[in-house]
Amino acid sequence: MAWFKKTKEIRTDRKGKIPEGLWVKCDGCREIIYRKEIEKNLKICPKCNYHFRISARERLKLLVDEGSFIEMDENMTSADPIHFKDAVSYKERLKENQKKTGLLEAVISGDALIKGYPASLILMDFSFMGGSMGSVVGEKVSRAAERALEKKQPLVSIASSGGARMQEGIFSLMQMAKVSAVIGRLRDNGILYLSILCDPTFGGVTASFATLGDIIIVEPKSLVGFAGPRVIEQTIKQPLPDNFQRADFLLEHGLIDMVVDRKNLRDTLARLFELFS
Amino acid sequence: MIRYYLEFERPIEELELKIDELKRASDGKDIDISSEIRKLEKKVNDLRSEIFSSLTPWQKTLIARHPDRPYTMDYINMMTSDFVELHGDRRFADDPAVIAGMAKINGIAITIAGHQKGRGIKERIYRNFGQPHPEGYRKALRVMKLAEKFKKPVITFIDTPGAYPGIGAEERGQAEAIAVNLMEMSKLKTPIISVVIGEGGSGGALALGIADRMYMLEHASYSVISPEGCAAILWKKNGDLSAADFSKAADALKLTAQDLMDFKIIDGIIPEPLGGAHRDPEAMAKSVSDFILNAIEELKTRTQAKLLEDRYKRFRKIGTFVEEAE
């Protein structure tokens, strides 16, 4: 095996997954870092604090009390409501993604304890069709919120998504309406909702439940917005500011409450539960 | 008047130009060619019926975006009286891409919010081609809250390529503005009736579209992404995409009024005059007005609790999935 695995991919600022090979180039600071060092460090760059993307399962492990997670709706899978036709059919694409990720859909949901506090959880996984929201994601998010309402416990969502899922057409768009309506019920019934946004979160997910949290938390350096930077660049035909749509930009513009390190998220959530209880 | 024809209307254009020519030629002269003209007019009518009875989703998308198509302000002018436009979101600015205000329709006081595209280059730019910034959505919500306070029905007109993708829009929370509208409209304590009059472009359209009654004009479109956007993602030819690609994407997306009626997302399709809404705006406005008045009549007998419960359920139940274990 070579010391350096040569990757021919063109580097972009929005590539968060840890590439294979012994050494990794960090997307945050472009330093070459020993892979094991990053993995030891919760997949955070030890030099610049860039948070690499992690899977929903990995997040779960970092966040909840061991053995406390009870997964719900774990067998729910997508139908093909508009019989979406492409070179690869939607059904095949789903199967591919299931094989690739070991997940059935782009979200895991359930109930768990976080430092002893019960909460309903929504964890999105970007590696499954870009974390896109179709009927299953919409339904699982809605049910998690309804469980929080029923059990009178906080709802916590961890978002990472490219937006609404094109392959379910209008049904995906309408999931935005659905989940927002359910979150509205939490608001009216005094249920705490903490929304955590990770790299990247865009489109139909930010334009629905993810920005409706009572408290909005973003992981360091994450890219979060409505329209993707490429679309904006093409529209306005100007280069974008350096930290555009990054966590510190969002904080500066008053769009979020705080930027919290992955390492401190669990403690932060517990403290908020305590303060709001 | 200079008429604007779409590509697939070329045969119609040719005939209509010929009719114009004949009319001009016979004008003030002693030759009678009126029977000839009548024959041609019948032919044009038949041709139009034929073309418009088998429109593809992409052709419908183009009609929905037709530059002569009546816009929100046209409907306000044609079907309401005493319109008072209200401006500003009280936070940052007034967004000309959204029109909001109060008016009367058939004597009933209503609140209106709708996207406005603008006609002619100058107004199009002023209206940002109907692509709102966050303040447009916040203005609309402010006016809807007024409607709630004074118990007036809300009518929304949807006609936008989408929410504007720009730096300022992001800085001021485009996503949050849309999300808050979705949430607040889902629990607004007054009837909401929504009509897609042209282009229903994704989240930027939906942000005015949470309603108790949802209608679409016959050739309107409503989609999670534009056919162009969909084609670019699927086939990634970047700039090399053709109308054939957009047409294929439009087929796949199922974005027509007829599709949404089949999916039971909307409550009704408002028929358009032959050749599209722009061929007879007055007749179109009359039909839209009739649908709205019927809906107001139907909804006014509902108790508030029932209205809100029905609206919630309407959206809560949308979605298809499989639940049994494999």
Interface residues (C-beta under 8 A of the other chain):
Chain A: D73 N75 M76 T77 S78 A79 P81 I82 F84 K85 D86 A87 G134 S135 V136 G138 E139 S142 A164 R165 M166 E168 G169 I170 F171 S172 L173 M174 Q175 M176 A177 K178 S180 A181 V182 I183 G184 R185 R187 D188 G203 G204 T206 A207 S208 F209 A210 T211 L212 G225 F226 A227 G228 V231 I232 T235 I236 L240 P241 F244 Q245 H253 L255
Chain B: A163 Y164 P165 G166 I167 A169 E170 E171 R172 G173 Q174 A175 E176 I178 A179 V180 L182 M183 E184 S186 K187 S202 G203 L206 A207 G209 I210 Y222 S223 V224 I225 C230 I233 L234 D251 A252 L253 K254 L255 D259 L260 F263 I265 R311 Y312 F315 R316 I318 G319 T320 F321 V322 E323 E324 A325 E326
